[in-house]
Amino acid sequence: MEKIAQMRKEVKAALFDLDGVVFNTEPQYTEFWRTQCRLYHPDMPGLENEIKGQTLVEVYEKYFADMKEEQVKITERLNQFEADMRFDYVDGLVDFVADLRRHGVKTAVVTSSNVVKMERVYAKRPEFKRMFDRVLTSEDFTASKPDPAPYLKGAECFNLSPSLCVGFEDSFNGLKSVRSAGEFTVGLATTNPAEAIRPYADVVIPDYIGKGYDWLAAEFAR
């Protein structure tokens, strides 16, 4: 235990979810899925929150398995929705990531989104790829959040032990994924209230304003 504690004194990689962590897009997705869920599953209130962090394939398999025509319609609506949506960075994110990289911390996006969605991101935010060392999408994982696979993959791509990584998440499924991967967990209170996600995170923040490497290193070393 002492050896593990010592290893965790210095953070080597920061792994970020996308929606609600890098971009302030989660409220837009919540509204989109609330509309779809009310249309097709009116008997399952709150389903739009339960599916957060899951891939589209898994959402269809779990909740729309026998609804092939509906899947096509939802996909068409989702494609149009994402083509029109705004990709505004969470406050302070750009400076925060830049400061981490200046201090030698590897950075990666670990998202349940697919490559089609990411191409839209790159088109609207051409600087995005240069901000991170790696971008991992749903195609890179054997299982999606809350399974630890996505964040274990994030550590693996830098040849690091999970104990040397920090995961940033906003959803319950995402936070559980980071925790189960054995990584230090930072919760973003952008989607859920701080008090609701606090039990699933080592530290909770509203955004990245005023945060930098020194702050993260201090929290990580606690």
Sine and cosine of phi, psi and omega as CSV:
sin_phi,cos_phi,sin_psi,cos_psi,sin_omega,cos_omega
0.00,0.00,-0.64,0.77,0.00,-1.00
-0.89,0.45,-0.64,0.77,0.00,-1.00
-0.90,0.44,-0.67,0.74,0.01,-1.00
-0.89,0.45,-0.68,0.73,0.00,-1.00
-0.87,0.50,-0.65,0.76,0.00,-1.00
-0.92,0.39,-0.64,0.77,0.01,-1.00
-0.88,0.48,-0.53,0.84,-0.08,-1.00
-0.99,0.11,0.06,1.00,-0.01,-1.00
-0.94,0.35,-0.47,0.88,-0.07,-1.00
-0.83,-0.56,0.90,-0.44,-0.03,-1.00
-0.97,0.25,0.72,-0.69,-0.03,-1.00
-0.95,-0.32,-0.44,0.90,-0.03,-1.00
-0.56,-0.83,0.59,-0.81,0.07,-1.00
-0.88,-0.48,0.83,-0.55,-0.08,-1.00
-0.91,-0.41,0.84,-0.54,-0.12,-0.99
-0.90,-0.43,0.76,-0.65,0.26,-0.97
-0.90,0.43,0.21,-0.98,-0.06,-1.00
-1.00,-0.10,-0.94,0.33,-0.10,-1.00
-0.97,0.25,0.84,-0.54,-0.02,-1.00
1.00,0.02,-0.10,1.00,-0.02,-1.00
-0.82,-0.57,-0.75,0.66,0.12,-0.99
-1.00,-0.06,-0.78,0.62,0.02,-1.00
-0.95,-0.31,0.56,-0.83,0.03,-1.00
-1.00,0.07,0.84,0.54,-0.09,-1.00
-0.97,-0.24,-0.21,0.98,-0.11,-0.99
-0.86,0.52,-0.65,0.76,0.05,-1.00
-0.86,0.51,-0.57,0.82,0.02,-1.00
-0.92,0.40,-0.69,0.72,0.02,-1.00
-0.92,0.40,-0.63,0.78,0.00,-1.00
-0.86,0.52,-0.69,0.72,-0.01,-1.00
-0.92,0.39,-0.65,0.76,0.03,-1.00
-0.87,0.50,-0.77,0.63,-0.06,-1.00
-0.95,0.30,-0.47,0.88,0.09,-1.00
-0.88,0.47,-0.67,0.74,0.02,-1.00
-0.90,0.44,-0.71,0.70,-0.01,-1.00
-0.91,0.41,-0.68,0.74,-0.05,-1.00
-0.93,0.38,-0.61,0.79,0.04,-1.00
-0.93,0.38,-0.52,0.85,-0.01,-1.00
-0.95,0.30,-0.69,0.72,-0.11,-0.99
-0.97,-0.26,-0.38,0.93,0.00,-1.00
-0.70,-0.71,0.88,0.47,-0.03,-1.00
-0.90,0.44,-0.29,0.96,0.00,-1.00
-1.00,0.06,0.06,1.00,-0.03,-1.00
-0.81,-0.59,0.94,0.34,-0.01,-1.00
-0.88,0.47,0.63,-0.77,0.01,-1.00
1.00,0.10,0.08,1.00,-0.02,-1.00
-0.88,0.48,-0.51,0.86,0.00,-1.00
-0.88,0.47,-0.42,0.91,0.05,-1.00
-1.00,0.06,-0.55,0.83,-0.03,-1.00
-0.91,0.41,-0.52,0.85,-0.08,-1.00
-1.00,0.08,-0.08,1.00,-0.03,-1.00
-0.85,0.53,0.72,-0.69,0.02,-1.00
1.00,-0.02,-0.19,0.98,0.01,-1.00
-1.00,-0.02,0.48,-0.88,0.04,-1.00
-0.96,0.28,0.33,-0.94,0.02,-1.00
-0.88,0.48,-0.63,0.78,0.03,-1.00
-0.86,0.52,-0.71,0.71,-0.01,-1.00
-0.93,0.37,-0.61,0.79,0.05,-1.00
-0.87,0.50,-0.70,0.71,0.02,-1.00
-0.91,0.42,-0.68,0.73,-0.03,-1.00
-0.90,0.43,-0.61,0.79,-0.07,-1.00
-0.99,0.13,-0.60,0.80,-0.18,-0.98
-0.85,-0.52,-0.19,0.98,-0.02,-1.00
-0.71,-0.70,0.51,0.86,-0.12,-0.99
-0.85,0.52,-0.64,0.77,-0.05,-1.00
-0.97,-0.23,0.45,0.89,-0.08,-1.00
-0.78,-0.63,0.88,0.48,-0.11,-0.99
-0.88,0.47,-0.67,0.74,0.01,-1.00
-0.91,0.42,-0.63,0.78,0.02,-1.00
-0.91,0.41,-0.59,0.81,0.04,-1.00
-0.86,0.51,-0.68,0.73,0.00,-1.00
-0.88,0.47,-0.70,0.72,-0.01,-1.00
-0.91,0.42,-0.68,0.73,0.00,-1.00
-0.90,0.44,-0.67,0.74,0.00,-1.00
-0.88,0.47,-0.66,0.75,0.03,-1.00
-0.89,0.46,-0.69,0.72,0.02,-1.00
-0.91,0.42,-0.64,0.77,-0.02,-1.00
-0.91,0.42,-0.66,0.75,0.02,-1.00
-0.87,0.49,-0.69,0.72,0.02,-1.00
-0.92,0.38,-0.66,0.75,0.02,-1.00
-0.86,0.51,-0.74,0.68,-0.03,-1.00
-0.94,0.35,-0.49,0.87,0.04,-1.00
-0.93,0.38,-0.48,0.88,-0.05,-1.00
-0.99,-0.14,-0.23,0.97,-0.17,-0.99
-0.96,0.29,0.36,-0.93,0.03,-1.00
-1.00,-0.05,0.62,-0.79,0.07,-1.00
-0.90,-0.44,0.98,0.20,0.02,-1.00
-1.00,-0.06,0.75,-0.66,0.00,-1.00
-0.92,0.39,0.58,-0.81,0.15,-0.99
-0.87,0.49,0.64,-0.77,-0.09,-1.00
-0.80,0.60,0.80,-0.60,0.06,-1.00
1.00,0.08,-0.11,0.99,-0.10,-1.00
-0.88,0.48,-0.73,0.68,-0.10,-1.00
-0.86,0.51,-0.74,0.67,0.00,-1.00
-0.92,0.38,-0.59,0.81,-0.01,-1.00
-0.89,0.46,-0.77,0.64,-0.01,-1.00
-0.89,0.45,-0.66,0.75,0.01,-1.00
-0.88,0.48,-0.64,0.77,-0.01,-1.00
-0.93,0.37,-0.63,0.78,0.06,-1.00
-0.87,0.50,-0.71,0.70,-0.04,-1.00
-0.92,0.39,-0.57,0.82,0.06,-1.00
-0.88,0.47,-0.46,0.89,0.00,-1.00
-1.00,-0.09,0.23,0.97,0.10,-1.00
0.99,0.11,0.17,0.98,0.03,-1.00
-0.99,0.15,0.79,-0.61,0.08,-1.00
-0.95,0.30,0.56,-0.83,-0.02,-1.00
-0.76,-0.65,0.60,-0.80,0.03,-1.00
-0.53,-0.85,0.49,-0.87,0.17,-0.99
-0.99,-0.11,0.73,-0.68,0.00,-1.00
-0.83,-0.55,1.00,-0.09,-0.15,-0.99
-0.84,-0.54,0.50,-0.87,0.09,-1.00
-0.99,0.14,-0.08,1.00,0.05,-1.00
-0.94,0.35,0.41,-0.91,0.00,-1.00
-0.99,-0.13,0.06,-1.00,-0.08,-1.00
-0.91,0.41,-0.48,0.88,0.03,-1.00
-0.89,0.45,-0.73,0.69,0.05,-1.00
-0.87,0.49,-0.67,0.74,-0.06,-1.00
-0.92,0.39,-0.51,0.86,0.06,-1.00
-0.89,0.45,-0.56,0.83,0.06,-1.00
-0.93,0.38,-0.63,0.78,0.05,-1.00
-0.88,0.48,-0.74,0.67,-0.03,-1.00
-0.88,0.47,-0.58,0.81,-0.01,-1.00
-0.92,0.38,-0.63,0.78,-0.04,-1.00
-1.00,0.05,-0.43,0.90,-0.01,-1.00
-0.77,-0.64,0.97,0.25,-0.07,-1.00
-0.87,0.49,-0.37,0.93,0.02,-1.00
-0.98,0.20,-0.20,0.98,-0.15,-0.99
-0.84,0.55,-0.75,0.66,-0.05,-1.00
-0.86,0.51,-0.54,0.84,-0.03,-1.00
-0.97,0.24,-0.26,0.97,-0.04,-1.00
-0.98,0.19,-0.41,0.91,-0.10,-0.99
-0.81,-0.58,0.50,-0.87,0.04,-1.00
-0.96,0.28,-0.55,0.83,-0.01,-1.00
-0.59,-0.80,0.49,-0.87,0.15,-0.99
-0.80,-0.60,0.92,-0.39,0.00,-1.00
-0.97,-0.24,0.76,-0.65,-0.02,-1.00
-0.90,-0.44,-0.01,-1.00,-0.06,-1.00
-0.84,0.54,-0.47,0.88,0.00,-1.00
-0.93,0.37,-0.27,0.96,-0.06,-1.00
-1.00,-0.02,-0.11,0.99,-0.13,-0.99
-0.92,-0.39,0.50,-0.86,0.08,-1.00
-0.99,0.11,-0.36,0.93,0.03,-1.00
-0.45,-0.89,0.42,-0.91,-0.04,-1.00
-0.98,-0.21,0.15,-0.99,0.02,-1.00
-0.84,0.55,0.65,-0.76,0.27,0.96
-1.00,0.06,0.11,0.99,0.09,-1.00
-0.87,0.49,0.55,-0.83,0.00,-1.00
-0.95,0.31,-0.19,0.98,-0.11,-0.99
-0.75,0.66,-0.73,0.69,-0.03,-1.00
-0.86,0.51,-0.69,0.73,-0.05,-1.00
-0.99,0.17,-0.43,0.90,0.15,-0.99
-0.92,0.39,-0.62,0.78,0.05,-1.00
-0.90,0.43,-0.62,0.79,0.03,-1.00
-0.87,0.49,-0.69,0.72,0.04,-1.00
-0.92,0.40,-0.65,0.76,-0.04,-1.00
-0.89,0.46,-0.60,0.80,-0.07,-1.00
-0.92,0.38,-0.27,0.96,0.09,-1.00
-0.95,-0.32,0.15,0.99,-0.02,-1.00
0.83,0.56,0.70,0.72,-0.04,-1.00
-0.87,-0.49,0.47,-0.88,0.17,-0.99
-0.94,0.33,0.63,-0.78,0.06,-1.00
-0.81,0.58,-0.48,0.88,-0.03,-1.00
-0.92,0.39,-0.19,0.98,0.02,-1.00
-0.97,-0.23,0.14,0.99,-0.07,-1.00
-0.90,-0.43,0.44,-0.90,0.10,-1.00
-0.87,-0.50,0.73,-0.68,0.05,-1.00
-0.94,-0.35,0.71,-0.70,0.00,-1.00
-0.94,-0.35,0.84,-0.54,-0.07,-1.00
-0.59,-0.80,0.36,-0.93,0.05,-1.00
-0.87,-0.50,-0.46,0.89,-0.07,-1.00
-1.00,-0.05,0.37,-0.93,0.02,-1.00
-0.88,0.47,-0.70,0.71,0.02,-1.00
-0.88,0.48,-0.66,0.76,0.01,-1.00
-0.92,0.40,-0.69,0.72,0.02,-1.00
-0.89,0.46,-0.65,0.76,0.04,-1.00
-0.90,0.43,-0.58,0.81,0.02,-1.00
-0.90,0.44,-0.72,0.70,0.01,-1.00
-0.89,0.45,-0.74,0.67,-0.03,-1.00
-0.87,0.50,-0.72,0.69,-0.05,-1.00
-0.94,0.35,-0.33,0.95,0.07,-1.00
-0.99,0.16,-0.15,0.99,0.02,-1.00
0.99,0.15,0.45,0.89,-0.02,-1.00
-0.95,-0.31,0.48,-0.88,0.08,-1.00
-0.87,0.50,0.71,-0.70,-0.19,-0.98
-0.90,-0.44,0.86,-0.52,0.09,-1.00
-0.95,-0.32,0.84,-0.54,0.01,-1.00
-0.99,-0.12,0.73,-0.68,0.09,-1.00
-0.99,-0.17,0.86,-0.51,-0.01,-1.00
-1.00,0.06,0.80,0.60,0.01,-1.00
-0.99,-0.14,-0.40,0.92,-0.06,-1.00
-0.92,-0.39,-0.67,0.74,0.01,-1.00
-0.87,-0.50,0.42,-0.91,0.02,-1.00
-0.87,0.49,0.52,-0.85,-0.02,-1.00
-0.83,0.56,-0.68,0.74,-0.04,-1.00
-0.92,0.39,-0.43,0.90,0.00,-1.00
-0.97,0.25,-0.59,0.81,-0.05,-1.00
-1.00,-0.08,-0.18,0.98,-0.07,-1.00
-0.82,0.57,-0.64,0.77,0.01,-1.00
-0.90,0.44,-0.27,0.96,-0.06,-1.00
-0.97,-0.25,0.05,1.00,-0.09,-1.00
-0.73,-0.68,0.44,-0.90,0.09,-1.00
-0.98,0.20,-0.52,0.86,0.06,-1.00
-0.49,-0.87,0.55,-0.84,-0.02,-1.00
-0.84,-0.54,0.71,-0.70,0.02,-1.00
-0.75,-0.67,0.46,-0.89,0.03,-1.00
-0.99,0.16,-0.49,0.87,0.00,-1.00
-0.21,-0.98,-0.27,-0.96,-0.07,-1.00
-0.96,-0.29,0.12,0.99,-0.03,-1.00
-0.87,0.50,0.78,-0.63,0.00,-1.00
0.98,0.21,0.05,1.00,-0.02,-1.00
-0.98,-0.18,0.53,-0.85,0.04,-1.00
-0.38,-0.92,-0.21,-0.98,-0.02,-1.00
-0.86,0.52,-0.70,0.72,-0.05,-1.00
-0.86,0.51,-0.66,0.75,0.04,-1.00
-0.89,0.46,-0.75,0.66,-0.04,-1.00
-0.90,0.44,-0.67,0.74,0.00,-1.00
-0.87,0.49,-0.63,0.77,0.00,-1.00
-0.92,0.39,-0.68,0.73,0.02,-1.00
-0.91,0.41,-0.66,0.75,-0.04,-1.00
-0.90,0.43,-0.53,0.85,-0.08,-1.00
-1.00,0.08,-0.10,0.99,-0.04,-1.00
-0.89,0.45,0.00,0.00,0.00,0.00
